[in-house]
Amino acid sequence: MNSEHKADLLKRLKTIEGHVRGVQRMVEADTYCINLLNQTRAIRQALASLDQRILDEHLHTCVTTAIQSESLDERERVVRELLDVFEARQSA
């Protein structure tokens, strides 16, 4: 992972962390439920965006390298890995 990509991910994670702490304060303050739901939806969307950036980087680096590999086992491994991730997301 290059340093620019890593810095972007860390910045996003710190933002998400701040949102989660904000929701925690909202719960402690007995904030209206709909407002809590709006904030948790925003957190889920931020996590989905983070996932997308991680997957994009993975596809352009690790997967590309593995698919260009001479090793059939390596190619099969990365395909299975991706399928496992998507199957896990479907059941979550």
C-alpha positions as CSV (number, residue, x, y, z in Angstrom):
1,M,0.0,0.0,0.0
2,N,1.5,3.3,-1.0
3,S,1.8,6.1,1.6
4,E,-0.7,8.4,-0.1
5,H,-3.4,5.6,-0.1
6,K,-2.5,4.7,3.5
7,A,-2.9,8.4,4.6
8,D,-6.3,8.6,2.8
9,L,-7.5,5.5,4.6
10,L,-6.3,6.7,8.0
11,K,-7.9,10.1,7.5
12,R,-11.2,8.4,6.6
13,L,-10.9,6.1,9.6
14,K,-10.3,9.0,12.0
15,T,-13.4,10.8,10.5
16,I,-15.5,7.6,11.1
17,E,-14.1,7.3,14.6
18,G,-15.2,10.9,15.3
19,H,-18.7,10.1,14.0
20,V,-18.9,7.0,16.2
21,R,-17.8,9.1,19.3
22,G,-20.4,11.7,18.3
23,V,-23.2,9.0,18.3
24,Q,-22.0,7.8,21.6
25,R,-22.4,11.3,23.0
26,M,-25.8,11.5,21.4
27,V,-26.9,8.3,23.1
28,E,-25.6,9.6,26.4
29,A,-27.6,12.8,25.9
30,D,-30.8,10.8,25.0
31,T,-30.9,12.2,21.5
32,Y,-34.0,11.6,19.4
33,C,-33.9,8.1,17.9
34,I,-34.3,9.3,14.3
35,N,-31.3,11.5,14.7
36,L,-29.3,8.6,15.9
37,L,-30.4,6.5,13.0
38,N,-29.4,9.2,10.6
39,Q,-25.9,9.3,12.1
40,T,-25.5,5.6,12.1
41,R,-26.5,5.5,8.4
42,A,-23.9,8.1,7.7
43,I,-21.3,5.9,9.5
44,R,-22.3,2.8,7.4
45,Q,-22.0,4.9,4.2
46,A,-18.6,6.1,5.3
47,L,-17.5,2.5,6.0
48,A,-18.9,1.4,2.6
49,S,-16.8,4.1,0.9
50,L,-13.8,3.0,2.9
51,D,-14.4,-0.6,1.8
52,Q,-14.6,0.5,-1.8
53,R,-11.3,2.4,-1.7
54,I,-9.6,-0.6,-0.1
55,L,-11.0,-3.0,-2.7
56,D,-10.0,-0.7,-5.5
57,E,-6.4,-0.6,-4.3
58,H,-6.4,-4.4,-3.8
59,L,-7.7,-5.0,-7.3
60,H,-5.1,-2.7,-8.8
61,T,-2.2,-4.1,-6.9
62,C,-2.4,-7.5,-5.3
63,V,-5.1,-9.0,-7.6
64,T,-3.5,-7.7,-10.8
65,T,-0.1,-9.1,-9.7
66,A,-1.6,-12.5,-8.8
67,I,-3.6,-12.8,-12.1
68,Q,-0.5,-12.0,-14.1
69,S,1.4,-14.7,-12.2
70,E,2.5,-17.9,-13.8
71,S,1.0,-19.8,-10.8
72,L,-2.5,-21.2,-11.3
73,D,-2.7,-21.7,-7.6
74,E,-2.0,-18.0,-7.0
75,R,-4.6,-16.9,-9.5
76,E,-7.2,-19.3,-8.0
77,R,-6.4,-18.1,-4.5
78,V,-7.1,-14.4,-5.2
79,V,-10.3,-15.2,-7.1
80,R,-11.5,-17.4,-4.1
81,E,-10.5,-14.7,-1.7
82,L,-12.6,-12.1,-3.5
83,L,-15.5,-14.4,-3.8
84,D,-15.3,-15.1,-0.1
85,V,-15.4,-11.4,0.8
86,F,-18.4,-10.8,-1.4
87,E,-20.2,-13.9,-0.1
88,A,-19.6,-12.7,3.5
89,R,-21.0,-9.3,2.6
90,Q,-24.2,-10.9,1.2
91,S,-24.8,-12.8,4.4
92,A,-24.1,-9.8,6.7
